[in-house]
Amino acid sequence: MVTRIDFCFPVKELSDDLVKPRDSQEKTNKHAGPFFRGSKDHPELFRYMSIGPFDSEKEFVSVFIDDFVNTKSSVACFAIIDKKKSPSDADNEGEVAGMVSYMAASESDISSFPPYQRTHVTTHAIGLLLHYALDSPVEGGLGLRRMQWLADPPNKASLNAAQRLGFHLEGILRWNKIVHDADSRGKVHNGRERPPYGEQKDGGRDTAYLSICWDDWLGGKREIVDKLMAR
């Protein structure tokens, strides 16, 4: 059954035998607690993000869920449920393994907890979102023309994951973002000299843009994703 949240496309249930990205259609925060508890001992998860790490579940809900996800029609956030795990208090189909989002309707942003990294979780979660975005409406997809993956150039794990799934590196946008209080917050930045007229405590961030377009998808990228998901 297709349901709608404050997102510019309909959101339907996505799942396979191993992973289920659980959408936030009801605007509940029942997965917020497991995500906070899973991430609080791993501040490195937020090194490449402008937000976090968070000091409490309440702060995570306020800053990310309420102020970011729930206020934008361009964002849909999913909790990644690992169905290989036993049912949990948070979900009757498995355990929360991280989160993944559609952003600006065509970007994917993912954070998997360290115990789930380099496992089936990331591959299957992204694979399901790619299929829904790029498959034709006849096949149950949205029939979009382009999916983007954005990463910091130093984040080799993210770049490698994207390219393994068939994303093509299009280029690097230099000085794309300001990272406020970069050093004191432990945030990664480009490390280059900062402009003399700006705040010296604010770093700069470059962004690598990778993509899979509709013709790539039909030209063999779908088969690459399916082969990885079949392992």
PyRosetta script that sets phi, psi and omega in degrees:
from pyrosetta import init, pose_from_sequence

init()
pose = pose_from_sequence("MVTRIDFCFPVKELSDDLVKPRDSQEKTNKHAGPFFRGSKDHPELFRYMSIGPFDSEKEFVSVFIDDFVNTKSSVACFAIIDKKKSPSDADNEGEVAGMVSYMAASESDISSFPPYQRTHVTTHAIGLLLHYALDSPVEGGLGLRRMQWLADPPNKASLNAAQRLGFHLEGILRWNKIVHDADSRGKVHNGRERPPYGEQKDGGRDTAYLSICWDDWLGGKREIVDKLMAR")
pose.set_psi(1, 126.7)
pose.set_omega(1, 179.3)
pose.set_phi(2, -83.2)
pose.set_psi(2, 130.5)
pose.set_omega(2, 178.1)
pose.set_phi(3, -125.4)
pose.set_psi(3, 163.7)
pose.set_omega(3, -178.2)
pose.set_phi(4, -119.0)
pose.set_psi(4, 140.3)
pose.set_omega(4, 168.3)
pose.set_phi(5, -120.1)
pose.set_psi(5, -168.7)
pose.set_omega(5, 178.5)
pose.set_phi(6, -76.9)
pose.set_psi(6, 67.0)
pose.set_omega(6, -176.0)
pose.set_phi(7, -138.9)
pose.set_psi(7, 149.6)
pose.set_omega(7, -172.6)
pose.set_phi(8, -76.6)
pose.set_psi(8, -7.2)
pose.set_omega(8, 175.0)
pose.set_phi(9, -125.8)
pose.set_psi(9, 156.2)
pose.set_omega(9, 173.1)
pose.set_phi(10, -64.8)
pose.set_psi(10, 146.4)
pose.set_omega(10, 179.0)
pose.set_phi(11, -114.5)
pose.set_psi(11, 123.1)
pose.set_omega(11, 179.3)
pose.set_phi(12, -115.2)
pose.set_psi(12, 170.2)
pose.set_omega(12, 179.7)
pose.set_phi(13, -69.4)
pose.set_psi(13, 129.2)
pose.set_omega(13, 178.9)
pose.set_phi(14, -117.7)
pose.set_psi(14, 133.0)
pose.set_omega(14, -177.3)
pose.set_phi(15, -169.2)
pose.set_psi(15, 151.9)
pose.set_omega(15, 165.5)
pose.set_phi(16, -137.7)
pose.set_psi(16, -163.1)
pose.set_omega(16, -174.7)
pose.set_phi(17, -70.4)
pose.set_psi(17, -21.2)
pose.set_omega(17, -172.5)
pose.set_phi(18, -110.7)
pose.set_psi(18, -33.0)
pose.set_omega(18, -171.1)
pose.set_phi(19, -137.0)
pose.set_psi(19, 146.5)
pose.set_omega(19, 173.6)
pose.set_phi(20, -135.5)
pose.set_psi(20, 111.0)
pose.set_omega(20, 170.5)
pose.set_phi(21, -74.3)
pose.set_psi(21, 113.7)
pose.set_omega(21, -175.1)
pose.set_phi(22, -94.6)
pose.set_psi(22, 117.3)
pose.set_omega(22, -174.6)
pose.set_phi(23, -78.9)
pose.set_psi(23, 166.2)
pose.set_omega(23, -175.6)
pose.set_phi(24, -103.2)
pose.set_psi(24, 39.8)
pose.set_omega(24, -172.6)
pose.set_phi(25, -60.8)
pose.set_psi(25, -32.0)
pose.set_omega(25, -176.8)
pose.set_phi(26, -88.8)
pose.set_psi(26, 1.6)
pose.set_omega(26, -179.5)
pose.set_phi(27, 60.0)
pose.set_psi(27, 28.4)
pose.set_omega(27, 175.8)
pose.set_phi(28, -89.4)
pose.set_psi(28, 160.9)
pose.set_omega(28, -178.4)
pose.set_phi(29, -114.5)
pose.set_psi(29, 29.2)
pose.set_omega(29, -173.5)
pose.set_phi(30, -67.6)
pose.set_psi(30, -19.9)
pose.set_omega(30, 177.4)
pose.set_phi(31, -93.5)
pose.set_psi(31, -5.5)
pose.set_omega(31, -177.2)
pose.set_phi(32, -65.3)
pose.set_psi(32, -42.1)
pose.set_omega(32, -179.4)
pose.set_phi(33, -60.4)
pose.set_psi(33, -52.4)
pose.set_omega(33, 177.6)
pose.set_phi(34, -59.9)
pose.set_psi(34, -36.6)
pose.set_omega(34, 179.1)
pose.set_phi(35, -66.8)
pose.set_psi(35, -44.9)
pose.set_omega(35, 179.3)
pose.set_phi(36, -61.2)
pose.set_psi(36, -45.8)
pose.set_omega(36, -178.3)
pose.set_phi(37, -65.6)
pose.set_psi(37, -34.7)
pose.set_omega(37, 179.7)
pose.set_phi(38, -73.8)
pose.set_psi(38, -24.6)
pose.set_omega(38, -175.4)
pose.set_phi(39, -102.6)
pose.set_psi(39, -16.9)
pose.set_omega(39, -170.6)
pose.set_phi(40, -65.0)
pose.set_psi(40, -28.1)
pose.set_omega(40, 178.4)
pose.set_phi(41, -92.2)
pose.set_psi(41, 7.9)
pose.set_omega(41, -178.7)
pose.set_phi(42, -131.6)
pose.set_psi(42, 66.9)
pose.set_omega(42, -179.6)
pose.set_phi(43, -60.4)
pose.set_psi(43, -19.4)
pose.set_omega(43, 178.9)
pose.set_phi(44, -63.1)
pose.set_psi(44, -19.7)
pose.set_omega(44, 176.7)
pose.set_phi(45, -60.9)
pose.set_psi(45, -24.9)
pose.set_omega(45, -173.7)
pose.set_phi(46, -103.8)
pose.set_psi(46, 7.2)
pose.set_omega(46, -176.5)
pose.set_phi(47, -61.8)
pose.set_psi(47, -31.4)
pose.set_omega(47, -177.2)
pose.set_phi(48, -102.4)
pose.set_psi(48, 9.9)
pose.set_omega(48, -179.0)
pose.set_phi(49, -112.1)
pose.set_psi(49, 151.3)
pose.set_omega(49, 178.9)
pose.set_phi(50, -76.4)
pose.set_psi(50, -20.8)
pose.set_omega(50, 179.7)
pose.set_phi(51, -104.9)
pose.set_psi(51, 167.1)
pose.set_omega(51, 174.9)
pose.set_phi(52, 70.1)
pose.set_psi(52, 175.8)
pose.set_omega(52, -3.7)
pose.set_phi(53, -68.1)
pose.set_psi(53, 163.0)
pose.set_omega(53, -174.5)
pose.set_phi(54, -103.8)
pose.set_psi(54, 146.0)
pose.set_omega(54, -178.6)
pose.set_phi(55, -85.7)
pose.set_psi(55, -17.5)
pose.set_omega(55, -177.7)
pose.set_phi(56, -157.0)
pose.set_psi(56, 162.3)
pose.set_omega(56, 174.5)
pose.set_phi(57, -61.4)
pose.set_psi(57, -38.1)
pose.set_omega(57, 179.8)
pose.set_phi(58, -60.8)
pose.set_psi(58, -41.8)
pose.set_omega(58, 179.1)
pose.set_phi(59, -66.6)
pose.set_psi(59, -41.0)
pose.set_omega(59, 178.1)
pose.set_phi(60, -59.8)
pose.set_psi(60, -46.2)
pose.set_omega(60, 179.9)
pose.set_phi(61, -63.3)
pose.set_psi(61, -44.3)
pose.set_omega(61, -177.0)
pose.set_phi(62, -66.2)
pose.set_psi(62, -49.3)
pose.set_omega(62, -173.8)
pose.set_phi(63, -76.9)
pose.set_psi(63, -45.4)
pose.set_omega(63, -173.5)
pose.set_phi(64, -93.6)
pose.set_psi(64, -55.2)
pose.set_omega(64, -175.1)
pose.set_phi(65, -70.3)
pose.set_psi(65, -55.0)
pose.set_omega(65, -173.9)
pose.set_phi(66, -73.4)
pose.set_psi(66, -46.9)
pose.set_omega(66, -173.4)
pose.set_phi(67, -85.8)
pose.set_psi(67, -24.1)
pose.set_omega(67, -176.4)
pose.set_phi(68, -108.2)
pose.set_psi(68, -61.5)
pose.set_omega(68, -174.6)
pose.set_phi(69, -67.6)
pose.set_psi(69, -51.0)
pose.set_omega(69, -170.3)
pose.set_phi(70, -76.5)
pose.set_psi(70, -6.8)
pose.set_omega(70, -177.5)
pose.set_phi(71, -107.0)
pose.set_psi(71, 0.7)
pose.set_omega(71, -174.2)
pose.set_phi(72, -124.1)
pose.set_psi(72, 128.4)
pose.set_omega(72, 176.4)
pose.set_phi(73, -76.0)
pose.set_psi(73, -8.2)
pose.set_omega(73, -178.9)
pose.set_phi(74, -93.3)
pose.set_psi(74, 0.4)
pose.set_omega(74, -174.3)
pose.set_phi(75, -123.9)
pose.set_psi(75, 133.4)
pose.set_omega(75, 169.6)
pose.set_phi(76, -131.2)
pose.set_psi(76, 123.0)
pose.set_omega(76, -176.2)
pose.set_phi(77, -108.5)
pose.set_psi(77, 138.9)
pose.set_omega(77, -179.5)
pose.set_phi(78, -124.9)
pose.set_psi(78, 137.7)
pose.set_omega(78, 166.6)
pose.set_phi(79, -82.9)
pose.set_psi(79, 133.3)
pose.set_omega(79, 178.8)
pose.set_phi(80, -87.4)
pose.set_psi(80, 118.9)
pose.set_omega(80, 180.0)
pose.set_phi(81, -103.0)
pose.set_psi(81, 120.3)
pose.set_omega(81, 177.0)
pose.set_phi(82, -85.2)
pose.set_psi(82, 107.3)
pose.set_omega(82, -175.7)
pose.set_phi(83, -77.9)
pose.set_psi(83, -5.7)
pose.set_omega(83, 174.5)
pose.set_phi(84, -77.4)
pose.set_psi(84, -16.0)
pose.set_omega(84, 178.5)
pose.set_phi(85, -90.1)
pose.set_psi(85, 162.0)
pose.set_omega(85, 179.0)
pose.set_phi(86, -69.9)
pose.set_psi(86, 154.7)
pose.set_omega(86, 174.8)
pose.set_phi(87, -53.2)
pose.set_psi(87, 144.7)
pose.set_omega(87, -176.6)
pose.set_phi(88, -125.5)
pose.set_psi(88, 174.8)
pose.set_omega(88, 177.6)
pose.set_phi(89, -62.1)
pose.set_psi(89, -30.7)
pose.set_omega(89, -177.1)
pose.set_phi(90, -80.9)
pose.set_psi(90, -28.3)
pose.set_omega(90, -176.0)
pose.set_phi(91, -155.4)
pose.set_psi(91, 135.6)
pose.set_omega(91, -176.6)
pose.set_phi(92, -80.8)
pose.set_psi(92, 0.1)
pose.set_omega(92, 178.7)
pose.set_phi(93, -109.0)
pose.set_psi(93, -4.2)
pose.set_omega(93, -179.8)
pose.set_phi(94, 161.7)
pose.set_psi(94, -152.5)
pose.set_omega(94, -173.0)
pose.set_phi(95, -117.9)
pose.set_psi(95, 143.7)
pose.set_omega(95, 177.4)
pose.set_phi(96, -68.9)
pose.set_psi(96, 123.8)
pose.set_omega(96, -177.4)
pose.set_phi(97, -111.1)
pose.set_psi(97, -5.9)
pose.set_omega(97, -178.3)
pose.set_phi(98, 155.0)
pose.set_psi(98, -159.2)
pose.set_omega(98, 177.0)
pose.set_phi(99, -146.2)
pose.set_psi(99, 156.6)
pose.set_omega(99, 179.1)
pose.set_phi(100, -145.1)
pose.set_psi(100, 147.2)
pose.set_omega(100, -174.7)
pose.set_phi(101, -136.3)
pose.set_psi(101, 147.1)
pose.set_omega(101, 158.9)
pose.set_phi(102, -86.4)
pose.set_psi(102, 131.2)
pose.set_omega(102, 177.5)
pose.set_phi(103, -130.5)
pose.set_psi(103, 136.7)
pose.set_omega(103, -176.0)
pose.set_phi(104, 55.0)
pose.set_psi(104, 27.5)
pose.set_omega(104, 174.8)
pose.set_phi(105, 69.7)
pose.set_psi(105, -10.5)
pose.set_omega(105, -177.7)
pose.set_phi(106, -141.2)
pose.set_psi(106, 1.1)
pose.set_omega(106, 177.8)
pose.set_phi(107, -102.7)
pose.set_psi(107, 147.5)
pose.set_omega(107, 173.9)
pose.set_phi(108, -115.2)
pose.set_psi(108, 132.9)
pose.set_omega(108, 177.3)
pose.set_phi(109, -124.3)
pose.set_psi(109, 125.7)
pose.set_omega(109, -173.2)
pose.set_phi(110, -133.5)
pose.set_psi(110, 143.3)
pose.set_omega(110, 173.4)
pose.set_phi(111, -139.7)
pose.set_psi(111, 112.7)
pose.set_omega(111, 177.0)
pose.set_phi(112, -107.3)
pose.set_psi(112, 137.9)
pose.set_omega(112, 178.7)
pose.set_phi(113, -61.0)
pose.set_psi(113, 147.4)
pose.set_omega(113, -177.6)
pose.set_phi(114, -47.9)
pose.set_psi(114, -41.3)
pose.set_omega(114, 179.8)
pose.set_phi(115, -63.4)
pose.set_psi(115, -19.0)
pose.set_omega(115, -177.8)
pose.set_phi(116, -102.7)
pose.set_psi(116, -5.6)
pose.set_omega(116, -179.6)
pose.set_phi(117, -70.3)
pose.set_psi(117, 146.7)
pose.set_omega(117, -176.8)
pose.set_phi(118, 59.2)
pose.set_psi(118, 33.0)
pose.set_omega(118, 174.0)
pose.set_phi(119, -122.6)
pose.set_psi(119, -170.6)
pose.set_omega(119, 179.2)
pose.set_phi(120, -65.8)
pose.set_psi(120, -18.2)
pose.set_omega(120, -169.3)
pose.set_phi(121, -62.1)
pose.set_psi(121, -55.6)
pose.set_omega(121, -177.6)
pose.set_phi(122, -62.9)
pose.set_psi(122, -46.7)
pose.set_omega(122, -178.3)
pose.set_phi(123, -57.9)
pose.set_psi(123, -47.0)
pose.set_omega(123, -176.3)
pose.set_phi(124, -72.9)
pose.set_psi(124, -39.0)
pose.set_omega(124, 179.6)
pose.set_phi(125, -63.8)
pose.set_psi(125, -47.7)
pose.set_omega(125, 178.7)
pose.set_phi(126, -67.6)
pose.set_psi(126, -39.2)
pose.set_omega(126, 178.6)
pose.set_phi(127, -58.8)
pose.set_psi(127, -42.6)
pose.set_omega(127, 178.8)
pose.set_phi(128, -64.4)
pose.set_psi(128, -42.1)
pose.set_omega(128, 179.0)
pose.set_phi(129, -67.9)
pose.set_psi(129, -36.3)
pose.set_omega(129, 176.7)
pose.set_phi(130, -64.3)
pose.set_psi(130, -45.1)
pose.set_omega(130, 179.2)
pose.set_phi(131, -60.2)
pose.set_psi(131, -44.9)
pose.set_omega(131, -178.4)
pose.set_phi(132, -65.4)
pose.set_psi(132, -38.4)
pose.set_omega(132, -177.9)
pose.set_phi(133, -73.7)
pose.set_psi(133, -41.4)
pose.set_omega(133, -168.5)
pose.set_phi(134, -103.9)
pose.set_psi(134, -18.8)
pose.set_omega(134, 174.7)
pose.set_phi(135, -64.8)
pose.set_psi(135, 153.1)
pose.set_omega(135, -179.2)
pose.set_phi(136, -71.2)
pose.set_psi(136, 159.0)
pose.set_omega(136, 176.6)
pose.set_phi(137, -57.3)
pose.set_psi(137, -33.4)
pose.set_omega(137, 177.7)
pose.set_phi(138, -61.7)
pose.set_psi(138, -32.4)
pose.set_omega(138, -179.7)
pose.set_phi(139, -88.6)
pose.set_psi(139, 2.6)
pose.set_omega(139, -180.0)
pose.set_phi(140, 95.0)
pose.set_psi(140, 6.5)
pose.set_omega(140, -179.9)
pose.set_phi(141, -99.6)
pose.set_psi(141, -177.0)
pose.set_omega(141, 179.9)
pose.set_phi(142, -88.7)
pose.set_psi(142, -18.8)
pose.set_omega(142, -179.3)
pose.set_phi(143, 67.7)
pose.set_psi(143, 35.7)
pose.set_omega(143, 178.8)
pose.set_phi(144, -74.0)
pose.set_psi(144, 163.9)
pose.set_omega(144, -176.0)
pose.set_phi(145, -96.8)
pose.set_psi(145, -16.4)
pose.set_omega(145, -172.2)
pose.set_phi(146, -156.9)
pose.set_psi(146, 138.2)
pose.set_omega(146, 169.5)
pose.set_phi(147, -122.0)
pose.set_psi(147, 137.4)
pose.set_omega(147, 179.2)
pose.set_phi(148, -114.4)
pose.set_psi(148, 149.3)
pose.set_omega(148, 171.2)
pose.set_phi(149, -125.2)
pose.set_psi(149, 122.0)
pose.set_omega(149, 179.8)
pose.set_phi(150, -108.6)
pose.set_psi(150, 136.2)
pose.set_omega(150, -179.0)
pose.set_phi(151, -149.4)
pose.set_psi(151, 152.6)
pose.set_omega(151, 170.4)
pose.set_phi(152, -73.7)
pose.set_psi(152, 134.5)
pose.set_omega(152, 179.9)
pose.set_phi(153, -52.5)
pose.set_psi(153, -36.3)
pose.set_omega(153, 177.7)
pose.set_phi(154, -70.8)
pose.set_psi(154, -14.1)
pose.set_omega(154, -177.4)
pose.set_phi(155, -83.1)
pose.set_psi(155, 75.3)
pose.set_omega(155, -174.4)
pose.set_phi(156, -62.3)
pose.set_psi(156, -33.3)
pose.set_omega(156, -179.7)
pose.set_phi(157, -62.4)
pose.set_psi(157, -41.3)
pose.set_omega(157, 178.8)
pose.set_phi(158, -67.9)
pose.set_psi(158, -44.6)
pose.set_omega(158, 178.9)
pose.set_phi(159, -61.5)
pose.set_psi(159, -43.8)
pose.set_omega(159, -179.5)
pose.set_phi(160, -64.9)
pose.set_psi(160, -39.6)
pose.set_omega(160, 179.0)
pose.set_phi(161, -63.0)
pose.set_psi(161, -43.2)
pose.set_omega(161, 180.0)
pose.set_phi(162, -63.4)
pose.set_psi(162, -46.9)
pose.set_omega(162, -177.2)
pose.set_phi(163, -68.9)
pose.set_psi(163, -32.0)
pose.set_omega(163, 176.8)
pose.set_phi(164, -64.9)
pose.set_psi(164, -31.9)
pose.set_omega(164, 178.9)
pose.set_phi(165, -84.3)
pose.set_psi(165, 0.1)
pose.set_omega(165, 175.1)
pose.set_phi(166, 103.2)
pose.set_psi(166, 3.3)
pose.set_omega(166, 177.8)
pose.set_phi(167, -70.7)
pose.set_psi(167, 142.5)
pose.set_omega(167, -179.1)
pose.set_phi(168, -103.0)
pose.set_psi(168, 129.6)
pose.set_omega(168, 177.8)
pose.set_phi(169, -74.5)
pose.set_psi(169, 116.7)
pose.set_omega(169, -178.3)
pose.set_phi(170, -92.0)
pose.set_psi(170, -29.4)
pose.set_omega(170, -179.5)
pose.set_phi(171, 159.3)
pose.set_psi(171, 178.6)
pose.set_omega(171, -178.6)
pose.set_phi(172, -121.7)
pose.set_psi(172, 124.6)
pose.set_omega(172, 177.1)
pose.set_phi(173, -89.0)
pose.set_psi(173, 112.3)
pose.set_omega(173, -176.6)
pose.set_phi(174, -79.8)
pose.set_psi(174, 146.3)
pose.set_omega(174, 178.2)
pose.set_phi(175, 50.7)
pose.set_psi(175, 43.6)
pose.set_omega(175, -174.6)
pose.set_phi(176, -75.1)
pose.set_psi(176, -28.8)
pose.set_omega(176, -176.8)
pose.set_phi(177, -140.4)
pose.set_psi(177, 155.9)
pose.set_omega(177, 170.2)
pose.set_phi(178, -97.2)
pose.set_psi(178, 133.0)
pose.set_omega(178, 176.4)
pose.set_phi(179, -107.8)
pose.set_psi(179, 101.4)
pose.set_omega(179, -175.1)
pose.set_phi(180, -67.9)
pose.set_psi(180, 136.2)
pose.set_omega(180, 178.9)
pose.set_phi(181, 49.5)
pose.set_psi(181, 46.2)
pose.set_omega(181, -170.3)
pose.set_phi(182, -56.4)
pose.set_psi(182, -51.4)
pose.set_omega(182, -173.8)
pose.set_phi(183, -69.0)
pose.set_psi(183, -43.8)
pose.set_omega(183, -177.2)
pose.set_phi(184, -68.1)
pose.set_psi(184, -24.0)
pose.set_omega(184, -179.8)
pose.set_phi(185, -96.9)
pose.set_psi(185, 1.8)
pose.set_omega(185, 178.8)
pose.set_phi(186, 69.1)
pose.set_psi(186, 29.8)
pose.set_omega(186, -177.8)
pose.set_phi(187, -93.1)
pose.set_psi(187, 140.3)
pose.set_omega(187, 176.9)
pose.set_phi(188, -74.1)
pose.set_psi(188, 137.8)
pose.set_omega(188, 174.5)
pose.set_phi(189, -141.4)
pose.set_psi(189, -179.0)
pose.set_omega(189, -172.1)
pose.set_phi(190, -75.2)
pose.set_psi(190, -11.0)
pose.set_omega(190, 174.0)
pose.set_phi(191, 74.5)
pose.set_psi(191, 3.8)
pose.set_omega(191, -178.5)
pose.set_phi(192, -86.7)
pose.set_psi(192, 165.6)
pose.set_omega(192, 179.5)
pose.set_phi(193, -57.9)
pose.set_psi(193, 137.4)
pose.set_omega(193, -177.7)
pose.set_phi(194, -94.1)
pose.set_psi(194, 150.2)
pose.set_omega(194, -177.2)
pose.set_phi(195, -60.8)
pose.set_psi(195, 139.2)
pose.set_omega(195, -175.5)
pose.set_phi(196, -64.5)
pose.set_psi(196, -20.2)
pose.set_omega(196, -177.5)
pose.set_phi(197, -93.9)
pose.set_psi(197, 0.9)
pose.set_omega(197, -179.1)
pose.set_phi(198, -106.8)
pose.set_psi(198, 175.8)
pose.set_omega(198, 176.4)
pose.set_phi(199, -68.3)
pose.set_psi(199, 118.9)
pose.set_omega(199, -177.2)
pose.set_phi(200, -69.9)
pose.set_psi(200, -19.3)
pose.set_omega(200, 178.6)
pose.set_phi(201, -79.1)
pose.set_psi(201, -13.1)
pose.set_omega(201, -179.2)
pose.set_phi(202, -94.8)
pose.set_psi(202, 121.2)
pose.set_omega(202, 178.4)
pose.set_phi(203, -86.1)
pose.set_psi(203, 173.9)
pose.set_omega(203, 176.3)
pose.set_phi(204, -114.4)
pose.set_psi(204, 149.6)
pose.set_omega(204, -178.9)
pose.set_phi(205, -125.1)
pose.set_psi(205, 133.1)
pose.set_omega(205, 171.2)
pose.set_phi(206, -93.6)
pose.set_psi(206, 155.8)
pose.set_omega(206, -179.7)
pose.set_phi(207, -131.3)
pose.set_psi(207, 125.9)
pose.set_omega(207, 173.9)
pose.set_phi(208, -86.3)
pose.set_psi(208, 130.1)
pose.set_omega(208, 178.6)
pose.set_phi(209, -106.3)
pose.set_psi(209, 123.2)
pose.set_omega(209, 175.7)
pose.set_phi(210, -123.2)
pose.set_psi(210, 153.2)
pose.set_omega(210, -176.2)
pose.set_phi(211, -147.7)
pose.set_psi(211, 156.6)
pose.set_omega(211, 161.6)
pose.set_phi(212, -128.0)
pose.set_psi(212, 121.6)
pose.set_omega(212, 178.8)
pose.set_phi(213, -102.4)
pose.set_psi(213, 170.4)
pose.set_omega(213, -173.5)
pose.set_phi(214, -58.4)
pose.set_psi(214, -38.1)
pose.set_omega(214, -178.4)
pose.set_phi(215, -73.5)
pose.set_psi(215, -31.3)
pose.set_omega(215, 172.7)
pose.set_phi(216, -63.2)
pose.set_psi(216, -43.8)
pose.set_omega(216, -177.4)
pose.set_phi(217, -59.9)
pose.set_psi(217, -46.3)
pose.set_omega(217, 179.8)
pose.set_phi(218, -77.4)
pose.set_psi(218, -18.3)
pose.set_omega(218, -177.5)
pose.set_phi(219, -91.1)
pose.set_psi(219, 11.0)
pose.set_omega(219, 175.1)
pose.set_phi(220, 132.7)
pose.set_psi(220, -16.8)
pose.set_omega(220, -179.0)
pose.set_phi(221, -67.5)
pose.set_psi(221, -33.7)
pose.set_omega(221, 178.4)
pose.set_phi(222, -61.2)
pose.set_psi(222, -39.9)
pose.set_omega(222, 179.7)
pose.set_phi(223, -66.3)
pose.set_psi(223, -35.7)
pose.set_omega(223, 177.1)
pose.set_phi(224, -62.1)
pose.set_psi(224, -46.5)
pose.set_omega(224, 179.8)
pose.set_phi(225, -63.3)
pose.set_psi(225, -43.9)
pose.set_omega(225, -178.9)
pose.set_phi(226, -63.6)
pose.set_psi(226, -37.8)
pose.set_omega(226, 179.3)
pose.set_phi(227, -65.3)
pose.set_psi(227, -40.9)
pose.set_omega(227, 178.1)
pose.set_phi(228, -66.1)
pose.set_psi(228, -38.0)
pose.set_omega(228, -179.4)
pose.set_phi(229, -73.0)
pose.set_psi(229, -20.6)
pose.set_omega(229, -178.0)
pose.set_phi(230, -83.8)
pose.set_psi(230, -8.1)
pose.set_omega(230, -177.9)
pose.set_phi(231, -69.0)
pose.dump_pdb("model.pdb")
